[in-house]
Amino acid sequence: GWINIISLIIGFALLPFMIATFLTILGNVITLFTGTGDFIIWGAGLGLAIALLGLISSYRIIEKIQLVFVVFLSIGAVIAVAVVHPDWIAILKGLFTPQIPTVAPWVTAEDIIAVPVMLQLAAIYGTMHGAYADFTAYISWWRLRVHEKKVALKSEILAGVKIDLLVSFIVVAIFMIAFLAAGVVILGQNHLVPNGVDLISQQQSIYEVISPFVGYYLYPIAMVVVIGGSIYAGMDATPRMIKAWLDPLSARAQKVSFKRFQAYILIYLLFVSVPLMFIQKPIILMTIYLLLTGVFGMWLLGWGALWANQRHLPKEQRLGKTKVALFLVNNIVVTVFIVLILVIR
């Protein structure tokens, strides 16, 4: 019960931060691509259109199209890094060398220097392994399949969960490593950093290394599809996630149909997210979201899952000693990371 209550508080308070950031990026891409309009009008208008589309259609087709462009962005970032011939040994060494980085002296972007380095690392951490909301939405989707008797809980089909997560983490890891490397060898050498509402123009130069056509045309289209698809997915996953948290606490909520509940949540998200766009600080909004859901939220989920495993599951369904030990070590590492975030400035 207490985990559900905390989850609801986190969800209602922080999910608009994510939606506002995506709407800002989407609006900014359109204004840069077309050269017309205001990013807030574009973002809010497209957000409303996507919400209405989400109420009447399925995510399956858009998911497949979005996946193609995600793969394009990932492979494109890797190619862009390879084209400039970086120091691969230094990149490999950096991946396995614990260190606390510092902001380069030439960086004067307000939205970057205003955020402590450890919080920036927390945002990267939250991006790479997923956020609390992502995992609870994913879990609620699998629970729905089980309850609808589309798959047996102990079926071998559940092995698909492990494969799905493994592939997802590999793609995200490649994407993140390539972008971090590109940030050093392409943006860093030219003293370019994203700032304010424009998070796209500087990153566009990464893909221009491959060819002007890729940078000027394919990249904006890919960003529109990926960000638009992410908003669309969020419009479906977020209501499912919140309903999964709320149903065990309220018999009244259980009786509300999903489509009706989805409409309520989408109205709330748009009503709160659009005003946040006027702050014009997507980097800070997303950093706060990833810190609290990707780090603190996953810390809560990790300890909560371990507690539920020991206290509520029948003995025959509990994790074995080895998995419990790994779970415990992981939770301790995340706890230490949180302490470092709070201590190091």
Secondary structure, 3 states (H helix, E strand, C coil): CHHHHHHHHHHHHHHHHHHHHHHHHHHHHHHHHHCCCCHHHHHHHHHHHHHHHHHHCCCHHHHHHHHHHHHHHHHHHHHHHHHCCCCHHHHHHHHCCCCCCCCCCCCCCHHHHCCCHHHHHHHHHHHHHCCHHHHHHHHHHHHHHHHCCCCCCCCHHHHHHHHHHHHHHHHHHHHHHHHHHHHHHHHHHHCCCCECCECCHHHHHHHHCCCHHHHHHHHHHHHHHHHHHHHHHHHHHHHHHHHHHHHHHCHHHHHCCHHHHHHHHHHHHHHHHHHHHCCCCHHHHHHHHHHHHHHHHHHHHHHHHHHHHHHCCCHHHCCCHHHHHHHHHHHHHHHHHHHHHHHCC
